[in-house]
């Protein structure tokens, strides 16, 4: 018998919008929350497992970057794209109060408040990508165009 997957707020929002998706449970490893480790567990190519990063710009405030798991975000490039002089990742302790999500479970959909969201252009190469479903231990498999629409994301180069 298959374990029942608890629906997250992300799943409820997608259903309201009539967007198809798949929830994929995995064993969360507190010692290794990397997307590379996650991709191995999911049996997915790492370039299709995207991570959600929360940054703060010096002019525009908070913003979200969604990038393939094996890459690092280019802070100078993000600053330029987002109309800031400088951008930095927010401290991990600020993540939960700001977004409602914990590290390793941060989804670009359904945060406490909508922030400008930027997704790496490589997402469009694939029929689906994986992002967090809003909790550690659960990934969301979704068509890039649907994620872009749901997150109101700008598609651009982020590294």
N, C-alpha and C positions, 0 to 999 in steps of 0.2 A: 504494500500500500504506500502510495506517495504521500509525503508529508505535506500538510496544507501550508500554502504560502500566505502569510498575512499581508493583506493589501496595504500599501503605503499611501500617503497623501498624494504622491506623484501618480500612482496608478489610478486613483480616484479622479484626479484632474484630467488625465489622458482619456479616461472613459467618458467623462462629461463632454470633452471635446471630440468624442468619437474617433479617436486616433488609436490604431492598432499598435500593440507592443507585446513584448514577452518579458516576464519576470524570471530571472535565473538566480536561484539560490547558490551560495558557495560558502565554504568554511572560512570565516574571517580570521585572519592571523594578526593579532595585536602587535606582534613583533615585526611584521612585514606588511605594511599597507600599500606597498608599491603597485602600480598598474602592471608592471612586468610580472610580478608574482601572481597577480590576479588573472592576467591573460593566460598564464600557464595553467592555473586552476580551472579556468573556464574552457580551455582548449580553443581559444580564439587568438587570431593574430594580434600581437600587441598594438599594431598600428590602428586597429579597430576598437581598442579599449581606451576610451577617453577619460581624462581626469578633469575635475572641476576645481579651479583655483579662484580664490577670492582675493582681490587686490584693492588697494586704496590709492587713488590718484590725488596729487596735490591740489588740483583745481576742481575736478568733477566728483570727487568722493569715491565711494565703493563701486567696483565693477567686477564682472565675472569673466574668466577665460576658460574655455573648454578646449583642451588640446590632447593629442595622442599621448598615451601613457609613458612612452619611452623618451619623450622630449621635455626640455625645460623651456619655460616661457621667456621670451626676450623682453625684459622690462622696459628697455628704451623704445623698442618698437611698439609695445602696447601703449606706452605713454603718448607717443606720437599719434597713433590711431585713435586714441580715446580723448585727445585734446588736453592732455596733461603735459607738464614739463618732466614729471617724475612719477613713477608708480612703484609700489612695494607690496609684497604679499602681506596680508594681515597676520598678526600673531595667532597661533592655534587657539589660545584661550578666548579670543574674540569671535571665533567662528560660530559657536553654538548660540550665543546671545544675538548675534547679527542675523544669521541665516535660519536658525532652527535646526541645523544639521551639525553632526560631529565629523571630525577628520576621518576620512575613509568611508563616509556615508553622505557626502555633500553632493546633492543633485542640482543641475542647472534649472530644474523645474520645481516650483512650489516653495520657494524660499519665503520667509516671513514678509519680505518686501521685494518688489521687482527691482533689479539693478541692471544697468546696461550690460548686455552679454555679448561676448565675442567668441565665435567658434572657428577653429582652424579650418581653412579651405579644403584640406585633404579629406575631410569627412564626406564630401560629395563624391569621392571615388568609389564608395562602398554601398552595397544595397542596405546595410544596417551597420550601426555602431553600438557599442555598449557604454553606458554611463551609470553612475550610481542611481539606485531607485529610492534613495533617501535614508537608507540605514545600512550599517555595515552588514555584510552577508547577503546582500541582494543587489543584483545588477539589472538594468533595464536595457533590453535589446530593442532598438527603434530605428526606423528609417531616418537618415539625416535630415531630409526635408521636413519631416514631422517634428523633429526635435527643434530645428531652426524656427519653425512656426510657433511652437509651444513656448519656447524660451525667448521669442522675439529677438533672436540672435543676429548679429552682423557677422557675415562670413568674411574672413580675412586671413592674412598670414600673421602668425603670432610668434614665430621663431625663425 
